[in-house]
Amino acid sequence: MSPGQQSTTHPRGNLSYDQRDRVDVPALLEYRRTRCAAGLLDAVDRLAGPLDAATAYHFGWLDVLGRPSGNTSGKALRPALALLSAEVTGTGDSLALHGAIALELLHNFSLVHDDLMDGDEQRRHRDTVWKTHGSEVAILVGDGLLSLAMEVILEAGSPHSHRAARTLTAAARSLIDGQARDLSYERRESVTIAECLQMAGEKTGALLGCSASIGAVLGGTDDRVRQALWEYGYHRGLSFQAVDDLLGIWGDPLVTGKQRWGDLRQRKKSLPVVAAAASEESTAGKRLRQLLADDARQESHAELTEEEMAMRAALIEEVGGRAWALQEARRRHRTGTQVLESISMPGTVGRQFIGLSDFVFARVA
């Protein structure tokens, strides 16, 4: 099915699809990415040097020496959702693109700053912005991307632009709150599953909730449809985060573009880790809690050896942290799909929403 295929109304409450209806998600993402490319370039061009070159490096358009690289940035899931949400209500193409571009700018603001705060040296198989251009430039690149996101959404020319801007700023604040929690959890001996899910909801759920609804908001949709789309994105975001946390421990670096056992290197209290540490009875659970407590008490940490990280990964899996995170990803995946059934939309749009969710979950399923 091509992204421009004629849509037909799908019965409310019936968004299932069989094999012949399945969406070619990589082609869909590439199509959506291409639609946003020119506007994204135009937005980044507004930044003064050297921020424009450093930002273009982050997006993969330039190499570290400033030469065109021909690369692309990420999977473009968030702009794809923003454009798709516009199709629920028939929002015009120009308005939808403003929403999609603003979301991509906001998302990348968080990536640039998170990489710096977490000390991540690799993203998408390349050195991160702070690693190549310095911490000061990385801070300014992130600030510039956040400002551009707000400019772009307010320039949409919709009577509902300010409502969309409020949606975007709420997502930005939630991202910042979630990152603050993430950093504070690194200094605590223990974190509950509820706290970890709250953090994931703020960092990932809110951004994908905004992505899945902002196109419809620009088109003036009512609150019921907006809320349903937001909830779909929110649950999809929690599923995405659970999958990401699994890949942060057990993911293949050739696929993820990050170091092996990256979250363990940083001693992150991610969903599999927190779920495993919640095990009260097992010896492995007690050993893991002791390691986390020791980490929290230390002012600075020596780098973990490969053997130490392998041991921690084995403890987490033995206690059930890996299985719990996978189950949570499945549960949120189902919940997000069920929310969509409360609203009517063209059949091809519903199938694309579900196809995008399946694509993300399939990374570990």
C-alpha positions in Angstrom: 0.0 0.0 0.0 1.5 3.4 -0.9 1.1 6.3 1.5 -1.0 8.2 -1.0 -3.5 5.4 -1.6 -7.1 6.4 -1.6 -8.5 5.9 1.9 -11.9 4.4 2.8 -13.9 4.9 6.0 -13.2 2.2 8.5 -15.9 1.1 10.9 -15.6 2.5 14.4 -14.2 0.0 16.8 -12.7 -2.2 14.2 -9.1 -1.3 13.4 -7.8 -4.9 12.9 -6.2 -5.8 9.6 -5.0 -9.0 8.0 -1.8 -9.8 6.2 -2.8 -8.3 2.9 -3.5 -5.0 4.6 -0.2 -4.7 6.3 1.7 -1.4 6.0 5.2 -1.1 4.6 6.4 0.9 7.5 10.0 1.6 6.3 8.5 3.0 3.1 5.9 5.0 5.1 8.6 6.5 7.3 10.8 7.4 4.4 7.9 9.1 2.6 7.1 11.1 5.7 10.7 12.0 6.2 11.0 13.2 2.6 8.0 15.5 3.1 9.6 17.1 6.1 13.1 17.4 4.8 13.0 20.8 3.1 11.2 22.5 6.0 13.6 21.0 8.5 16.5 22.3 6.5 15.0 25.7 6.3 14.5 25.8 10.0 18.0 24.8 10.9 19.4 27.4 8.4 18.0 30.1 10.7 20.7 29.2 13.3 23.9 31.3 13.4 27.2 29.6 12.8 28.7 27.4 14.1 25.4 26.2 15.5 23.9 25.6 12.0 26.8 23.3 11.0 26.8 21.5 14.4 23.0 20.9 14.1 23.3 19.7 10.5 26.0 17.3 11.8 23.6 16.0 14.4 20.9 15.4 11.8 23.4 13.5 9.7 23.5 16.0 6.8 27.1 16.9 7.3 30.2 15.0 8.5 32.4 16.2 11.3 34.4 18.3 8.8 31.3 20.1 7.5 31.1 18.1 4.2 27.7 16.7 2.9 27.4 13.2 4.2 24.1 12.0 2.6 23.0 10.5 5.9 19.5 10.8 7.5 18.6 11.2 11.1 16.7 8.6 13.0 13.5 6.8 12.1 11.3 9.9 11.7 8.6 8.3 13.9 7.4 11.5 15.5 6.9 13.5 12.3 5.2 10.5 10.8 2.7 10.4 13.6 2.2 14.2 13.4 1.4 14.0 9.7 -0.8 10.9 10.2 -2.8 12.6 13.0 -3.6 15.4 10.6 -5.2 12.9 8.2 -7.6 11.9 11.0 -9.4 15.2 10.6 -8.4 16.2 7.1 -6.0 19.0 8.2 -4.3 20.7 5.3 -0.8 19.6 4.2 0.9 22.9 5.0 -0.4 22.9 8.6 0.4 19.3 9.1 4.0 19.9 8.0 4.5 22.6 10.5 3.4 20.2 13.3 5.6 17.5 12.0 8.7 19.7 11.7 8.1 21.3 15.1 7.9 17.8 16.7 11.2 16.7 15.1 12.9 19.8 16.3 11.6 19.3 19.8 12.6 15.6 19.9 16.2 16.4 18.7 16.5 19.2 21.3 16.0 16.4 23.9 18.5 14.1 22.2 21.3 16.6 22.0 20.9 17.6 25.7 20.4 14.0 26.9 23.5 12.8 25.2 25.5 15.5 26.9 24.0 14.9 30.4 24.3 11.1 30.1 27.8 11.2 28.6 26.7 9.2 25.6 29.5 9.3 22.9 27.6 7.5 20.2 24.2 8.1 18.5 23.2 6.5 15.1 26.7 5.0 14.7 28.4 8.4 14.9 30.0 10.5 17.6 27.5 12.8 19.4 27.4 16.5 19.0 29.1 17.2 22.4 31.8 14.7 21.6 32.6 16.4 18.2 31.8 20.0 18.8 32.1 20.5 22.6 29.7 20.7 25.5 29.1 24.5 25.1 28.0 24.1 21.4 25.8 21.1 22.3 24.0 23.1 24.9 23.4 25.9 22.4 22.3 23.5 19.6 19.7 22.0 21.9 18.5 25.5 23.0 18.3 26.5 19.3 16.3 23.5 18.4 13.8 24.1 21.2 13.3 27.7 20.1 12.9 26.8 16.5 10.2 24.2 17.4 8.1 27.0 18.9 8.7 29.4 16.0 7.7 26.8 13.5 4.4 25.9 15.2 3.4 29.5 15.7 4.1 30.2 12.0 1.7 27.5 10.8 -1.0 30.2 10.0 -3.8 28.2 11.6 -6.4 29.8 13.9 -5.5 26.9 16.2 -1.7 27.6 16.2 -1.7 28.9 19.8 -3.6 25.8 21.0 -1.0 23.6 19.2 1.8 25.7 20.7 0.4 25.0 24.2 0.4 21.3 23.4 4.0 21.5 22.2 5.2 23.5 25.3 3.5 21.1 27.6 5.3 18.2 26.0 8.6 20.2 26.3 8.1 20.8 30.0 7.2 17.2 30.5 10.4 16.1 28.7 12.4 18.4 31.0 10.7 17.1 34.1 11.3 13.5 33.1 15.0 14.1 32.4 15.3 15.8 35.8 13.8 12.7 37.5 16.1 10.4 35.4 19.1 12.3 36.7 17.9 12.3 40.3 17.2 8.6 40.2 20.9 7.9 39.4 21.7 9.2 42.9 19.1 7.2 44.7 19.5 3.7 46.1 16.1 2.6 45.0 13.4 3.6 42.6 9.9 2.1 42.4 8.3 0.8 39.2 5.6 3.5 39.5 8.3 6.2 39.6 10.1 4.7 36.7 6.9 4.6 34.6 6.1 8.2 35.6 9.5 9.2 34.3 9.0 7.2 31.1 5.6 8.8 30.7 7.1 12.3 31.0 10.1 11.7 28.7 8.6 9.5 26.0 4.9 9.1 26.5 4.1 12.9 26.5 6.2 13.5 23.4 4.6 10.8 21.4 1.2 11.8 22.7 1.9 15.3 21.4 3.2 13.8 18.1 0.0 11.7 17.6 -2.3 14.6 18.2 -0.7 17.9 17.1 -1.7 17.6 13.4 -5.3 17.2 14.4 -5.0 20.1 16.9 -3.8 22.4 14.1 -6.9 21.4 12.2 -9.2 22.3 15.0 -10.3 18.9 16.2 -12.5 18.6 19.2 -11.2 17.6 22.6 -12.5 14.0 22.5 -10.5 13.2 19.3 -7.5 15.1 20.5 -7.5 13.2 23.8 -7.9 9.8 22.2 -5.0 10.5 19.8 -2.9 11.8 22.7 -3.6 8.7 24.8 -2.7 6.4 21.8 0.6 8.2 21.5 1.2 8.2 25.3 0.8 4.4 25.6 2.7 3.9 22.4 5.5 6.0 24.0 5.6 3.8 27.1 5.7 0.7 24.9 8.5 2.4 22.9 10.4 3.2 26.2 10.2 -0.4 27.5 11.5 -1.6 24.2 14.3 1.0 24.2 15.3 0.0 27.7 15.5 -3.6 26.7 17.7 -2.6 23.8 19.8 -0.4 26.1 20.9 -3.6 27.9 20.6 -6.4 25.4 20.5 -4.6 22.0 23.0 -5.3 19.2 25.3 -2.2 18.8 25.2 -2.7 15.0 21.4 -2.2 15.1 21.1 0.4 17.9 24.1 2.5 17.0 25.1 2.7 20.7 27.6 0.9 22.9 26.9 -2.6 24.1 25.2 -2.6 27.5 25.0 1.2 27.3 22.4 1.7 30.0 24.4 -0.5 32.4 27.6 1.5 31.7 25.7 4.6 32.8 24.1 2.7 35.7 20.7 3.8 34.6 17.7 2.7 36.6 15.7 1.7 33.5 12.5 -0.3 33.5 14.1 -3.8 33.4 16.6 -2.8 36.2 13.9 -1.4 38.5 11.5 -4.3 37.9 14.3 -6.8 38.7 15.3 -4.8 41.8 11.7 -5.0 43.1 12.1 -8.8 43.5 12.1 -9.2 47.3 12.8 -12.9 47.7 15.5 -14.0 45.2 19.2 -14.0 46.0 19.8 -12.4 42.6 17.4 -9.6 43.4 19.1 -8.9 46.7 22.5 -8.9 45.0 21.2 -6.4 42.3 19.8 -4.1 45.0 23.1 -4.1 46.8 25.0 -3.2 43.6 22.5 -0.3 42.9 22.8 0.9 46.5 26.6 0.8 46.3 26.4 2.8 43.0 24.2 5.5 44.6 26.6 6.0 47.6 29.7 6.6 45.4 30.6 10.2 44.4 32.2 8.9 41.2 32.2 5.6 39.4 35.0 3.6 37.9 34.0 2.2 34.5 32.4 -1.2 34.8 34.3 -4.0 33.1 32.7 -6.2 30.5 32.5 -9.0 33.0 30.7 -6.8 35.6 28.2 -5.6 33.0 27.6 -9.2 31.8 27.0 -10.2 35.5 24.5 -7.3 36.0 22.6 -8.2 32.8 22.4 -11.8 33.9 21.1 -10.8 37.3 18.4 -8.6 35.7 17.3 -11.4 33.4 17.4 -14.1 36.1 15.1 -12.1 38.4 12.6 -11.4 35.6 13.4 -7.8 34.7 13.7 -8.5 31.0 10.5 -10.5 30.9 8.6 -7.8 32.8 9.7 -5.0 30.5 8.7 -7.1 27.5 5.3 -7.8 29.0 4.8 -4.1 29.8 5.7 -3.2 26.2 3.0 -5.6 25.0 0.4 -4.3 27.4 1.0 -0.7 26.4 1.0 -1.7 22.8 -2.5 -3.3 23.2 -3.9 -0.4 25.2 -2.8 2.2 22.6 -4.5 0.2 19.8 -7.7 -0.1 21.9 -7.8 3.7 22.4 -7.9 4.2 18.6 -11.1 2.2 18.4 -13.0 5.0 20.2 -12.8 7.4 17.3 -13.6 7.1 13.6 -10.9 7.6 10.9 -10.1 6.6 7.4 -9.2 2.9 7.2 -5.8 3.5 5.7 -5.0 5.9 8.5 -6.0 3.5 11.2 -3.9 0.8 9.7 -0.9 3.0 9.5 -1.2 4.0 13.1 -1.3 0.3 14.1 1.5 -0.5 11.6 3.8 2.1 13.2 3.1 0.6 16.7 3.8 -2.9 15.5 7.0 -1.8 13.9 8.4 -0.3 17.1 7.3 -3.3 19.2 8.8 -5.8 16.7 12.3 -4.6 17.6 12.3 -7.0 20.5 9.1 -9.1 20.1 
